[in-house]
């Protein structure tokens, strides 16, 4: 397979000689990092190299390919078509090499290698807790965990940057394999002393009269809330956009407005935080977290071990710890300060 990838690299340039046999794996790694960060400086930081070294490596690789790999417009870098092809190929080659290393380690009876997981912001309330016991069981596995919003996860998925993804809203335009992990309901959160806190079955119209705090554009939480209100043709008064669930909780406690958050963001809430869940029609918005990867992707040994762990023991642990609290929260009347 590596031979196929290599041949594909060689055929990037139709005219002229591509002397990729002169390119080193190191140059390909440097190039991939520059392409991923869109920056020589950040690639140099990541790889603990100086910027001139990075530039030199990319220059030599460009010479070997025989075509420019980047265009620079002002201060911005853009991959050329050859660059795009090469970055795809690099990732495939690195993935295969990682898999090969893992397979050899597996033959030696070890689970070893790097696991790259990217999760949406709400999954940070359970995934890091599961990683502890997983790492203890497999000390040879290094983990890279990215926590980011829905839009960034979709971008990472389409670029095949990670082994596994945990998300709630599944992409429509990317073919994926997915398995449900846990419920991830969205609830309306307000200060515990809010006038609506004691009301039952509050209408969406009434809710829309309140100042709203929303997650940033690109957030899956925001998308779900917006679709519910759009379906009902009700306009929300958004007073504030905030890019973090924790910051939103602070803003609610500070009396800036109400918001919609995953119930899991409240599960570990400090009892003195004085937040409550409102009983609103059409809430909770029922959703799940899913473990996702692109269809056709051959999961590495390490990624398969983690997926299996996530869907069995990990799921059980999370259900035992969070599910009761979540079920109390979505059945209302429970403020986090009781
Ligand atoms: P978000 O996703 O961080 O993009 O809002 C969270 C979720 O969908 O639970």
py3Dmol code that shows the C-alpha trace and the ligand (Angstrom):
import py3Dmol

protein = """\
ATOM      1  CA  UNK A   1       0.000   0.000   0.000  1.00  0.00           C
ATOM      2  CA  UNK A   2       2.841   2.338   0.807  1.00  0.00           C
ATOM      3  CA  UNK A   3       4.148   1.679  -2.675  1.00  0.00           C
ATOM      4  CA  UNK A   4       0.800   2.821  -4.160  1.00  0.00           C
ATOM      5  CA  UNK A   5       0.900   6.015  -2.126  1.00  0.00           C
ATOM      6  CA  UNK A   6       4.451   6.623  -3.162  1.00  0.00           C
ATOM      7  CA  UNK A   7       3.604   6.084  -6.806  1.00  0.00           C
ATOM      8  CA  UNK A   8       0.684   8.483  -6.461  1.00  0.00           C
ATOM      9  CA  UNK A   9       3.038  11.086  -5.081  1.00  0.00           C
ATOM     10  CA  UNK A  10       5.344  10.516  -7.989  1.00  0.00           C
ATOM     11  CA  UNK A  11       2.572  11.120 -10.481  1.00  0.00           C
ATOM     12  CA  UNK A  12       1.502  14.462  -9.018  1.00  0.00           C
ATOM     13  CA  UNK A  13       3.337  16.277 -11.719  1.00  0.00           C
ATOM     14  CA  UNK A  14       2.470  15.164 -15.189  1.00  0.00           C
ATOM     15  CA  UNK A  15       5.113  17.147 -17.004  1.00  0.00           C
ATOM     16  CA  UNK A  16       8.655  17.190 -15.802  1.00  0.00           C
ATOM     17  CA  UNK A  17      10.502  14.884 -13.523  1.00  0.00           C
ATOM     18  CA  UNK A  18       9.358  14.456  -9.903  1.00  0.00           C
ATOM     19  CA  UNK A  19      12.407  13.489  -7.921  1.00  0.00           C
ATOM     20  CA  UNK A  20      10.521  12.450  -4.814  1.00  0.00           C
ATOM     21  CA  UNK A  21      13.022   9.724  -4.073  1.00  0.00           C
ATOM     22  CA  UNK A  22      15.187  12.619  -2.926  1.00  0.00           C
ATOM     23  CA  UNK A  23      12.531  13.763  -0.446  1.00  0.00           C
ATOM     24  CA  UNK A  24      12.902  12.525   3.092  1.00  0.00           C
ATOM     25  CA  UNK A  25      10.198  11.460   5.496  1.00  0.00           C
ATOM     26  CA  UNK A  26      11.320  14.338   7.691  1.00  0.00           C
ATOM     27  CA  UNK A  27      10.670  16.846   4.891  1.00  0.00           C
ATOM     28  CA  UNK A  28       7.204  15.384   4.381  1.00  0.00           C
ATOM     29  CA  UNK A  29       6.475  15.732   8.114  1.00  0.00           C
ATOM     30  CA  UNK A  30       7.631  19.341   8.101  1.00  0.00           C
ATOM     31  CA  UNK A  31       5.562  20.103   5.014  1.00  0.00           C
ATOM     32  CA  UNK A  32       2.440  18.478   6.511  1.00  0.00           C
ATOM     33  CA  UNK A  33       2.807  20.539   9.695  1.00  0.00           C
ATOM     34  CA  UNK A  34       3.155  23.782   7.693  1.00  0.00           C
ATOM     35  CA  UNK A  35       0.077  22.867   5.642  1.00  0.00           C
ATOM     36  CA  UNK A  36      -1.961  21.991   8.750  1.00  0.00           C
ATOM     37  CA  UNK A  37      -1.080  25.191  10.580  1.00  0.00           C
ATOM     38  CA  UNK A  38      -0.957  27.310   7.471  1.00  0.00           C
ATOM     39  CA  UNK A  39       2.126  28.812   8.997  1.00  0.00           C
ATOM     40  CA  UNK A  40       5.882  28.215   8.969  1.00  0.00           C
ATOM     41  CA  UNK A  41       6.216  29.717  12.432  1.00  0.00           C
ATOM     42  CA  UNK A  42       3.619  27.480  14.077  1.00  0.00           C
ATOM     43  CA  UNK A  43       4.966  24.392  12.313  1.00  0.00           C
ATOM     44  CA  UNK A  44       8.442  25.281  13.614  1.00  0.00           C
ATOM     45  CA  UNK A  45       7.043  25.611  17.148  1.00  0.00           C
ATOM     46  CA  UNK A  46       5.264  22.274  16.942  1.00  0.00           C
ATOM     47  CA  UNK A  47       8.333  20.467  15.634  1.00  0.00           C
ATOM     48  CA  UNK A  48      10.826  22.267  17.906  1.00  0.00           C
ATOM     49  CA  UNK A  49      12.737  23.525  14.855  1.00  0.00           C
ATOM     50  CA  UNK A  50      13.805  27.003  13.832  1.00  0.00           C
ATOM     51  CA  UNK A  51      11.782  28.765  11.171  1.00  0.00           C
ATOM     52  CA  UNK A  52      14.709  28.908   8.681  1.00  0.00           C
ATOM     53  CA  UNK A  53      15.082  25.099   9.041  1.00  0.00           C
ATOM     54  CA  UNK A  54      11.401  24.624   8.268  1.00  0.00           C
ATOM     55  CA  UNK A  55      11.601  26.949   5.251  1.00  0.00           C
ATOM     56  CA  UNK A  56      14.679  25.119   3.992  1.00  0.00           C
ATOM     57  CA  UNK A  57      13.020  21.689   4.298  1.00  0.00           C
ATOM     58  CA  UNK A  58       9.946  22.899   2.390  1.00  0.00           C
ATOM     59  CA  UNK A  59      12.177  24.513  -0.240  1.00  0.00           C
ATOM     60  CA  UNK A  60      14.048  21.252  -0.813  1.00  0.00           C
ATOM     61  CA  UNK A  61      10.798  19.308  -1.004  1.00  0.00           C
ATOM     62  CA  UNK A  62       9.393  21.836  -3.493  1.00  0.00           C
ATOM     63  CA  UNK A  63      12.502  21.333  -5.616  1.00  0.00           C
ATOM     64  CA  UNK A  64      12.055  17.559  -5.478  1.00  0.00           C
ATOM     65  CA  UNK A  65       8.398  17.848  -6.539  1.00  0.00           C
ATOM     66  CA  UNK A  66       9.266  20.345  -9.257  1.00  0.00           C
ATOM     67  CA  UNK A  67       6.230  22.527  -8.616  1.00  0.00           C
ATOM     68  CA  UNK A  68       5.329  25.107  -5.951  1.00  0.00           C
ATOM     69  CA  UNK A  69       3.537  23.611  -2.947  1.00  0.00           C
ATOM     70  CA  UNK A  70       2.341  26.922  -1.467  1.00  0.00           C
ATOM     71  CA  UNK A  71       1.239  30.266  -2.837  1.00  0.00           C
ATOM     72  CA  UNK A  72       1.777  33.226  -0.581  1.00  0.00           C
ATOM     73  CA  UNK A  73      -0.750  36.036  -0.897  1.00  0.00           C
ATOM     74  CA  UNK A  74       0.103  38.871   1.480  1.00  0.00           C
ATOM     75  CA  UNK A  75       0.870  37.109   4.723  1.00  0.00           C
ATOM     76  CA  UNK A  76      -1.400  34.131   4.019  1.00  0.00           C
ATOM     77  CA  UNK A  77      -0.271  30.769   2.739  1.00  0.00           C
ATOM     78  CA  UNK A  78      -2.408  28.770   0.322  1.00  0.00           C
ATOM     79  CA  UNK A  79      -1.708  25.214  -0.762  1.00  0.00           C
ATOM     80  CA  UNK A  80      -1.357  24.832  -4.512  1.00  0.00           C
ATOM     81  CA  UNK A  81      -3.078  21.893  -6.220  1.00  0.00           C
ATOM     82  CA  UNK A  82       0.158  19.910  -6.034  1.00  0.00           C
ATOM     83  CA  UNK A  83       0.419  20.917  -2.368  1.00  0.00           C
ATOM     84  CA  UNK A  84      -3.135  19.689  -1.680  1.00  0.00           C
ATOM     85  CA  UNK A  85      -2.354  16.357  -3.320  1.00  0.00           C
ATOM     86  CA  UNK A  86       0.883  16.010  -1.439  1.00  0.00           C
ATOM     87  CA  UNK A  87      -0.680  16.790   1.939  1.00  0.00           C
ATOM     88  CA  UNK A  88      -3.347  14.113   1.367  1.00  0.00           C
ATOM     89  CA  UNK A  89      -0.697  11.619   0.388  1.00  0.00           C
ATOM     90  CA  UNK A  90       1.511  12.515   3.361  1.00  0.00           C
ATOM     91  CA  UNK A  91      -1.360  11.857   5.759  1.00  0.00           C
ATOM     92  CA  UNK A  92      -2.065   8.506   4.170  1.00  0.00           C
ATOM     93  CA  UNK A  93       1.598   7.547   4.323  1.00  0.00           C
ATOM     94  CA  UNK A  94       1.926   8.616   7.981  1.00  0.00           C
ATOM     95  CA  UNK A  95      -1.252   6.773   8.872  1.00  0.00           C
ATOM     96  CA  UNK A  96       0.021   3.611   7.225  1.00  0.00           C
ATOM     97  CA  UNK A  97       3.385   3.906   8.948  1.00  0.00           C
ATOM     98  CA  UNK A  98       1.655   4.410  12.320  1.00  0.00           C
ATOM     99  CA  UNK A  99      -0.485   1.366  11.627  1.00  0.00           C
ATOM    100  CA  UNK A 100       2.562  -0.636  10.720  1.00  0.00           C
ATOM    101  CA  UNK A 101       4.298   0.337  13.970  1.00  0.00           C
ATOM    102  CA  UNK A 102       1.172  -0.560  15.923  1.00  0.00           C
ATOM    103  CA  UNK A 103       0.866  -3.887  14.144  1.00  0.00           C
ATOM    104  CA  UNK A 104       4.473  -4.733  15.010  1.00  0.00           C
ATOM    105  CA  UNK A 105       3.891  -3.709  18.637  1.00  0.00           C
ATOM    106  CA  UNK A 106       0.738  -5.853  18.651  1.00  0.00           C
ATOM    107  CA  UNK A 107       2.736  -8.823  17.358  1.00  0.00           C
ATOM    108  CA  UNK A 108       5.003  -8.296  20.335  1.00  0.00           C
ATOM    109  CA  UNK A 109       1.943  -8.408  22.596  1.00  0.00           C
ATOM    110  CA  UNK A 110       1.863  -4.630  23.218  1.00  0.00           C
ATOM    111  CA  UNK A 111      -0.700  -1.978  22.411  1.00  0.00           C
ATOM    112  CA  UNK A 112       1.447   0.947  21.475  1.00  0.00           C
ATOM    113  CA  UNK A 113       1.177   4.094  19.393  1.00  0.00           C
ATOM    114  CA  UNK A 114      -0.645   7.400  19.190  1.00  0.00           C
ATOM    115  CA  UNK A 115      -4.404   7.783  19.520  1.00  0.00           C
ATOM    116  CA  UNK A 116      -5.854  10.993  18.088  1.00  0.00           C
ATOM    117  CA  UNK A 117      -9.348  11.803  19.302  1.00  0.00           C
ATOM    118  CA  UNK A 118     -11.324  14.981  18.554  1.00  0.00           C
ATOM    119  CA  UNK A 119     -14.509  15.682  20.511  1.00  0.00           C
ATOM    120  CA  UNK A 120     -17.128  18.431  20.679  1.00  0.00           C
ATOM    121  CA  UNK A 121     -17.039  20.681  23.713  1.00  0.00           C
ATOM    122  CA  UNK A 122     -19.698  18.846  25.716  1.00  0.00           C
ATOM    123  CA  UNK A 123     -17.872  15.511  25.447  1.00  0.00           C
ATOM    124  CA  UNK A 124     -15.058  16.985  27.531  1.00  0.00           C
ATOM    125  CA  UNK A 125     -17.316  16.243  30.511  1.00  0.00           C
ATOM    126  CA  UNK A 126     -16.815  12.520  30.089  1.00  0.00           C
ATOM    127  CA  UNK A 127     -14.072  11.571  27.597  1.00  0.00           C
ATOM    128  CA  UNK A 128     -11.075  12.787  29.654  1.00  0.00           C
ATOM    129  CA  UNK A 129     -12.340  10.777  32.657  1.00  0.00           C
ATOM    130  CA  UNK A 130     -12.422   7.642  30.544  1.00  0.00           C
ATOM    131  CA  UNK A 131      -8.941   8.187  29.200  1.00  0.00           C
ATOM    132  CA  UNK A 132      -7.364   7.709  32.650  1.00  0.00           C
ATOM    133  CA  UNK A 133      -8.255   4.021  33.102  1.00  0.00           C
ATOM    134  CA  UNK A 134      -7.663   3.381  29.379  1.00  0.00           C
ATOM    135  CA  UNK A 135      -4.122   4.796  29.593  1.00  0.00           C
ATOM    136  CA  UNK A 136      -3.439   2.815  32.752  1.00  0.00           C
ATOM    137  CA  UNK A 137      -4.398  -0.360  30.935  1.00  0.00           C
ATOM    138  CA  UNK A 138      -2.311   0.510  27.880  1.00  0.00           C
ATOM    139  CA  UNK A 139       0.660   2.580  29.105  1.00  0.00           C
ATOM    140  CA  UNK A 140       2.257   2.446  25.647  1.00  0.00           C
ATOM    141  CA  UNK A 141      -0.521   4.519  24.081  1.00  0.00           C
ATOM    142  CA  UNK A 142      -0.024   8.289  23.753  1.00  0.00           C
ATOM    143  CA  UNK A 143      -3.169  10.343  23.428  1.00  0.00           C
ATOM    144  CA  UNK A 144      -3.843  13.570  21.616  1.00  0.00           C
ATOM    145  CA  UNK A 145      -7.277  14.975  22.506  1.00  0.00           C
ATOM    146  CA  UNK A 146      -8.765  17.964  20.664  1.00  0.00           C
ATOM    147  CA  UNK A 147     -11.828  19.600  22.196  1.00  0.00           C
ATOM    148  CA  UNK A 148     -13.565  21.955  19.825  1.00  0.00           C
ATOM    149  CA  UNK A 149     -16.943  22.927  18.396  1.00  0.00           C
ATOM    150  CA  UNK A 150     -19.096  21.121  15.859  1.00  0.00           C
ATOM    151  CA  UNK A 151     -17.860  23.039  12.815  1.00  0.00           C
ATOM    152  CA  UNK A 152     -14.198  22.436  13.601  1.00  0.00           C
ATOM    153  CA  UNK A 153     -14.865  18.746  14.229  1.00  0.00           C
ATOM    154  CA  UNK A 154     -16.515  18.463  10.805  1.00  0.00           C
ATOM    155  CA  UNK A 155     -13.495  20.174   9.206  1.00  0.00           C
ATOM    156  CA  UNK A 156     -11.100  17.821  10.983  1.00  0.00           C
ATOM    157  CA  UNK A 157     -13.223  14.827   9.952  1.00  0.00           C
ATOM    158  CA  UNK A 158     -13.260  15.864   6.311  1.00  0.00           C
ATOM    159  CA  UNK A 159      -9.472  16.265   6.391  1.00  0.00           C
ATOM    160  CA  UNK A 160      -9.061  12.902   8.150  1.00  0.00           C
ATOM    161  CA  UNK A 161      -6.888  14.469  10.866  1.00  0.00           C
ATOM    162  CA  UNK A 162      -7.839  12.143  13.735  1.00  0.00           C
ATOM    163  CA  UNK A 163      -8.564   8.499  14.451  1.00  0.00           C
ATOM    164  CA  UNK A 164     -11.951   8.972  16.100  1.00  0.00           C
ATOM    165  CA  UNK A 165     -14.487  11.747  16.669  1.00  0.00           C
ATOM    166  CA  UNK A 166     -17.181  12.202  19.285  1.00  0.00           C
ATOM    167  CA  UNK A 167     -20.022  14.453  18.185  1.00  0.00           C
ATOM    168  CA  UNK A 168     -23.776  14.902  18.490  1.00  0.00           C
ATOM    169  CA  UNK A 169     -24.951  16.216  15.144  1.00  0.00           C
ATOM    170  CA  UNK A 170     -23.870  13.920  12.388  1.00  0.00           C
ATOM    171  CA  UNK A 171     -22.522  15.460   9.185  1.00  0.00           C
ATOM    172  CA  UNK A 172     -24.818  15.336   6.161  1.00  0.00           C
ATOM    173  CA  UNK A 173     -22.241  15.470   3.404  1.00  0.00           C
ATOM    174  CA  UNK A 174     -19.523  13.133   4.658  1.00  0.00           C
ATOM    175  CA  UNK A 175     -19.905   9.364   4.622  1.00  0.00           C
ATOM    176  CA  UNK A 176     -19.295   8.122   8.119  1.00  0.00           C
ATOM    177  CA  UNK A 177     -19.548   5.096  10.348  1.00  0.00           C
ATOM    178  CA  UNK A 178     -21.099   5.969  13.697  1.00  0.00           C
ATOM    179  CA  UNK A 179     -22.165   4.303  16.904  1.00  0.00           C
ATOM    180  CA  UNK A 180     -24.243   5.918  19.665  1.00  0.00           C
ATOM    181  CA  UNK A 181     -22.509   6.269  23.016  1.00  0.00           C
ATOM    182  CA  UNK A 182     -24.769   8.174  25.394  1.00  0.00           C
ATOM    183  CA  UNK A 183     -27.688  10.597  25.555  1.00  0.00           C
ATOM    184  CA  UNK A 184     -26.718  14.253  25.338  1.00  0.00           C
ATOM    185  CA  UNK A 185     -29.908  16.259  25.983  1.00  0.00           C
ATOM    186  CA  UNK A 186     -30.011  20.049  25.706  1.00  0.00           C
ATOM    187  CA  UNK A 187     -31.809  21.908  28.508  1.00  0.00           C
ATOM    188  CA  UNK A 188     -32.720  25.526  29.231  1.00  0.00           C
ATOM    189  CA  UNK A 189     -30.547  26.927  32.014  1.00  0.00           C
ATOM    190  CA  UNK A 190     -31.377  29.983  34.130  1.00  0.00           C
ATOM    191  CA  UNK A 191     -30.361  31.474  37.470  1.00  0.00           C
ATOM    192  CA  UNK A 192     -32.026  29.553  40.338  1.00  0.00           C
ATOM    193  CA  UNK A 193     -33.929  32.678  41.436  1.00  0.00           C
ATOM    194  CA  UNK A 194     -35.295  33.382  37.931  1.00  0.00           C
ATOM    195  CA  UNK A 195     -39.051  34.225  37.879  1.00  0.00           C
ATOM    196  CA  UNK A 196     -39.657  31.305  35.460  1.00  0.00           C
ATOM    197  CA  UNK A 197     -37.895  28.797  37.724  1.00  0.00           C
ATOM    198  CA  UNK A 198     -41.119  27.665  39.408  1.00  0.00           C
ATOM    199  CA  UNK A 199     -43.291  27.609  36.268  1.00  0.00           C
ATOM    200  CA  UNK A 200     -44.231  24.436  34.410  1.00  0.00           C
ATOM    201  CA  UNK A 201     -44.348  23.852  30.673  1.00  0.00           C
ATOM    202  CA  UNK A 202     -43.176  27.355  29.763  1.00  0.00           C
ATOM    203  CA  UNK A 203     -43.999  28.201  26.134  1.00  0.00           C
ATOM    204  CA  UNK A 204     -41.261  28.911  23.590  1.00  0.00           C
ATOM    205  CA  UNK A 205     -42.818  32.357  22.969  1.00  0.00           C
ATOM    206  CA  UNK A 206     -42.488  33.206  26.648  1.00  0.00           C
ATOM    207  CA  UNK A 207     -38.912  31.942  26.653  1.00  0.00           C
ATOM    208  CA  UNK A 208     -38.073  34.042  23.610  1.00  0.00           C
ATOM    209  CA  UNK A 209     -38.972  37.193  25.572  1.00  0.00           C
ATOM    210  CA  UNK A 210     -35.930  36.548  27.799  1.00  0.00           C
ATOM    211  CA  UNK A 211     -32.446  37.787  26.848  1.00  0.00           C
ATOM    212  CA  UNK A 212     -30.543  34.816  25.442  1.00  0.00           C
ATOM    213  CA  UNK A 213     -26.889  33.855  25.668  1.00  0.00           C
ATOM    214  CA  UNK A 214     -25.857  31.744  22.680  1.00  0.00           C
ATOM    215  CA  UNK A 215     -22.834  29.654  21.846  1.00  0.00           C
ATOM    216  CA  UNK A 216     -20.712  30.984  18.960  1.00  0.00           C
ATOM    217  CA  UNK A 217     -21.613  30.442  15.271  1.00  0.00           C
ATOM    218  CA  UNK A 218     -20.289  26.987  14.275  1.00  0.00           C
ATOM    219  CA  UNK A 219     -21.451  25.438  17.540  1.00  0.00           C
ATOM    220  CA  UNK A 220     -23.687  22.366  17.375  1.00  0.00           C
ATOM    221  CA  UNK A 221     -25.597  23.502  20.457  1.00  0.00           C
ATOM    222  CA  UNK A 222     -26.388  26.798  18.764  1.00  0.00           C
ATOM    223  CA  UNK A 223     -27.459  25.005  15.584  1.00  0.00           C
ATOM    224  CA  UNK A 224     -29.926  22.799  17.491  1.00  0.00           C
ATOM    225  CA  UNK A 225     -31.445  25.743  19.375  1.00  0.00           C
ATOM    226  CA  UNK A 226     -31.677  27.875  16.272  1.00  0.00           C
ATOM    227  CA  UNK A 227     -33.388  25.092  14.271  1.00  0.00           C
ATOM    228  CA  UNK A 228     -35.998  24.561  17.013  1.00  0.00           C
ATOM    229  CA  UNK A 229     -36.883  28.269  17.145  1.00  0.00           C
ATOM    230  CA  UNK A 230     -36.741  28.624  13.330  1.00  0.00           C
ATOM    231  CA  UNK A 231     -39.133  25.666  12.929  1.00  0.00           C
ATOM    232  CA  UNK A 232     -41.554  27.414  15.283  1.00  0.00           C
ATOM    233  CA  UNK A 233     -40.911  30.758  13.519  1.00  0.00           C
ATOM    234  CA  UNK A 234     -40.000  32.402  16.793  1.00  0.00           C
ATOM    235  CA  UNK A 235     -37.278  35.039  16.971  1.00  0.00           C
ATOM    236  CA  UNK A 236     -34.772  34.865  19.812  1.00  0.00           C
ATOM    237  CA  UNK A 237     -33.318  37.934  21.479  1.00  0.00           C
ATOM    238  CA  UNK A 238     -29.633  37.042  21.517  1.00  0.00           C
ATOM    239  CA  UNK A 239     -27.883  39.386  23.905  1.00  0.00           C
ATOM    240  CA  UNK A 240     -24.507  37.688  23.910  1.00  0.00           C
ATOM    241  CA  UNK A 241     -22.485  35.105  21.929  1.00  0.00           C
ATOM    242  CA  UNK A 242     -19.962  33.154  23.981  1.00  0.00           C
ATOM    243  CA  UNK A 243     -17.536  30.498  22.793  1.00  0.00           C
ATOM    244  CA  UNK A 244     -17.527  28.343  25.914  1.00  0.00           C
ATOM    245  CA  UNK A 245     -20.093  26.390  27.936  1.00  0.00           C
ATOM    246  CA  UNK A 246     -18.332  27.314  31.173  1.00  0.00           C
ATOM    247  CA  UNK A 247     -18.343  31.026  30.315  1.00  0.00           C
ATOM    248  CA  UNK A 248     -22.057  30.776  29.519  1.00  0.00           C
ATOM    249  CA  UNK A 249     -22.759  29.264  32.937  1.00  0.00           C
ATOM    250  CA  UNK A 250     -20.925  32.162  34.576  1.00  0.00           C
ATOM    251  CA  UNK A 251     -22.846  34.677  32.461  1.00  0.00           C
ATOM    252  CA  UNK A 252     -26.163  33.063  33.448  1.00  0.00           C
ATOM    253  CA  UNK A 253     -25.177  33.128  37.117  1.00  0.00           C
ATOM    254  CA  UNK A 254     -24.219  36.778  36.646  1.00  0.00           C
ATOM    255  CA  UNK A 255     -27.769  37.569  35.459  1.00  0.00           C
ATOM    256  CA  UNK A 256     -26.929  38.308  31.808  1.00  0.00           C
ATOM    257  CA  UNK A 257     -29.636  35.999  30.478  1.00  0.00           C
ATOM    258  CA  UNK A 258     -30.668  32.399  29.989  1.00  0.00           C
ATOM    259  CA  UNK A 259     -29.221  29.799  27.639  1.00  0.00           C
ATOM    260  CA  UNK A 260     -29.474  26.289  26.292  1.00  0.00           C
ATOM    261  CA  UNK A 261     -26.698  23.891  27.225  1.00  0.00           C
ATOM    262  CA  UNK A 262     -26.043  20.182  27.283  1.00  0.00           C
ATOM    263  CA  UNK A 263     -27.326  18.763  30.587  1.00  0.00           C
ATOM    264  CA  UNK A 264     -23.867  17.234  31.016  1.00  0.00           C
ATOM    265  CA  UNK A 265     -22.365  20.702  31.479  1.00  0.00           C
ATOM    266  CA  UNK A 266     -24.344  20.852  34.746  1.00  0.00           C
ATOM    267  CA  UNK A 267     -23.782  17.315  35.948  1.00  0.00           C
ATOM    268  CA  UNK A 268     -20.671  18.201  37.917  1.00  0.00           C
ATOM    269  CA  UNK A 269     -21.889  21.647  38.838  1.00  0.00           C
ATOM    270  CA  UNK A 270     -20.836  23.094  42.141  1.00  0.00           C
ATOM    271  CA  UNK A 271     -23.951  23.227  44.393  1.00  0.00           C
ATOM    272  CA  UNK A 272     -23.257  26.893  45.115  1.00  0.00           C
ATOM    273  CA  UNK A 273     -23.458  27.925  41.451  1.00  0.00           C
ATOM    274  CA  UNK A 274     -27.194  28.748  41.692  1.00  0.00           C
ATOM    275  CA  UNK A 275     -28.228  27.563  38.272  1.00  0.00           C
ATOM    276  CA  UNK A 276     -31.449  25.769  37.477  1.00  0.00           C
ATOM    277  CA  UNK A 277     -33.077  23.956  34.552  1.00  0.00           C
ATOM    278  CA  UNK A 278     -36.354  25.459  33.311  1.00  0.00           C
ATOM    279  CA  UNK A 279     -39.360  23.321  32.370  1.00  0.00           C
ATOM    280  CA  UNK A 280     -39.933  24.493  28.783  1.00  0.00           C
ATOM    281  CA  UNK A 281     -42.124  22.911  26.092  1.00  0.00           C
ATOM    282  CA  UNK A 282     -40.161  20.903  23.469  1.00  0.00           C
ATOM    283  CA  UNK A 283     -37.247  20.588  25.905  1.00  0.00           C
ATOM    284  CA  UNK A 284     -35.030  18.759  26.516  1.00  0.00           C
ATOM    285  CA  UNK A 285     -33.861  18.551  22.919  1.00  0.00           C
ATOM    286  CA  UNK A 286     -33.002  14.849  22.703  1.00  0.00           C
ATOM    287  CA  UNK A 287     -29.629  14.079  21.188  1.00  0.00           C
ATOM    288  CA  UNK A 288     -26.863  11.512  21.520  1.00  0.00           C
ATOM    289  CA  UNK A 289     -23.138  11.485  21.388  1.00  0.00           C
ATOM    290  CA  UNK A 290     -21.770   9.260  18.666  1.00  0.00           C
ATOM    291  CA  UNK A 291     -18.356   7.761  18.083  1.00  0.00           C
ATOM    292  CA  UNK A 292     -17.651   8.581  14.448  1.00  0.00           C
ATOM    293  CA  UNK A 293     -15.019   7.939  11.803  1.00  0.00           C
ATOM    294  CA  UNK A 294     -15.022   8.300   8.013  1.00  0.00           C
ATOM    295  CA  UNK A 295     -16.541   5.311   6.187  1.00  0.00           C
ATOM    296  CA  UNK A 296     -13.877   3.112   4.705  1.00  0.00           C
ATOM    297  CA  UNK A 297     -11.215   4.308   7.131  1.00  0.00           C
ATOM    298  CA  UNK A 298      -9.202   1.430   8.433  1.00  0.00           C
ATOM    299  CA  UNK A 299      -9.005   2.038  12.169  1.00  0.00           C
ATOM    300  CA  UNK A 300      -5.616   1.530  13.750  1.00  0.00           C
ATOM    301  CA  UNK A 301      -5.208  -1.163  16.392  1.00  0.00           C
ATOM    302  CA  UNK A 302      -5.063   1.503  19.074  1.00  0.00           C
ATOM    303  CA  UNK A 303      -8.170   3.315  17.768  1.00  0.00           C
ATOM    304  CA  UNK A 304     -10.068   0.030  17.642  1.00  0.00           C
ATOM    305  CA  UNK A 305      -9.073  -0.726  21.230  1.00  0.00           C
ATOM    306  CA  UNK A 306     -10.318   2.698  22.325  1.00  0.00           C
ATOM    307  CA  UNK A 307     -13.584   2.444  20.404  1.00  0.00           C
ATOM    308  CA  UNK A 308     -14.284  -0.932  21.943  1.00  0.00           C
ATOM    309  CA  UNK A 309     -13.469   0.427  25.393  1.00  0.00           C
ATOM    310  CA  UNK A 310     -15.682   3.480  24.802  1.00  0.00           C
ATOM    311  CA  UNK A 311     -18.674   1.400  23.766  1.00  0.00           C
ATOM    312  CA  UNK A 312     -18.407  -1.110  26.608  1.00  0.00           C
ATOM    313  CA  UNK A 313     -16.700  -0.273  29.893  1.00  0.00           C
ATOM    314  CA  UNK A 314     -16.423   3.466  29.223  1.00  0.00           C
ATOM    315  CA  UNK A 315     -20.095   3.703  28.474  1.00  0.00           C
ATOM    316  CA  UNK A 316     -20.998   1.791  31.624  1.00  0.00           C
ATOM    317  CA  UNK A 317     -18.807   3.976  33.824  1.00  0.00           C
ATOM    318  CA  UNK A 318     -20.291   7.167  32.392  1.00  0.00           C
ATOM    319  CA  UNK A 319     -23.828   5.888  32.643  1.00  0.00           C
ATOM    320  CA  UNK A 320     -23.300   5.020  36.284  1.00  0.00           C
ATOM    321  CA  UNK A 321     -21.781   8.376  37.192  1.00  0.00           C
ATOM    322  CA  UNK A 322     -23.619  10.916  35.043  1.00  0.00           C
ATOM    323  CA  UNK A 323     -26.879   9.314  33.975  1.00  0.00           C
ATOM    324  CA  UNK A 324     -28.747   9.631  37.292  1.00  0.00           C
ATOM    325  CA  UNK A 325     -27.819  13.301  37.657  1.00  0.00           C
ATOM    326  CA  UNK A 326     -28.724  13.996  34.015  1.00  0.00           C
ATOM    327  CA  UNK A 327     -32.047  12.257  34.371  1.00  0.00           C
ATOM    328  CA  UNK A 328     -32.826  14.426  37.458  1.00  0.00           C
ATOM    329  CA  UNK A 329     -31.905  17.542  35.516  1.00  0.00           C
ATOM    330  CA  UNK A 330     -34.042  16.818  32.476  1.00  0.00           C
ATOM    331  CA  UNK A 331     -37.012  15.895  34.630  1.00  0.00           C
ATOM    332  CA  UNK A 332     -36.881  19.434  35.968  1.00  0.00           C
ATOM    333  CA  UNK A 333     -37.532  21.041  39.267  1.00  0.00           C
ATOM    334  CA  UNK A 334     -33.942  20.261  40.235  1.00  0.00           C
ATOM    335  CA  UNK A 335     -31.719  23.213  40.644  1.00  0.00           C
ATOM    336  CA  UNK A 336     -28.036  22.559  40.997  1.00  0.00           C
ATOM    337  CA  UNK A 337     -28.031  24.343  44.336  1.00  0.00           C
ATOM    338  CA  UNK A 338     -30.333  21.884  46.083  1.00  0.00           C
TER     339      UNK A 338
END
"""
ligand_1 = """\
9
LIG
P -20.778 22.387 20.257
O -21.358 20.935 20.319
O -19.635 22.451 21.205
O -20.388 22.579 18.833
O -21.900 23.304 20.676
C -21.820 20.475 21.541
C -22.893 19.455 21.333
O -23.416 19.347 20.189
O -23.234 18.791 22.356
"""
view = py3Dmol.view(width=600, height=400)
view.addModel(protein, "pdb")
view.setStyle({"model": 0}, {"cartoon": {"style": "trace"}})
view.addModel(ligand_1, "xyz")
view.setStyle({"model": 1}, {"stick": {}})
view.zoomTo()
view.show()
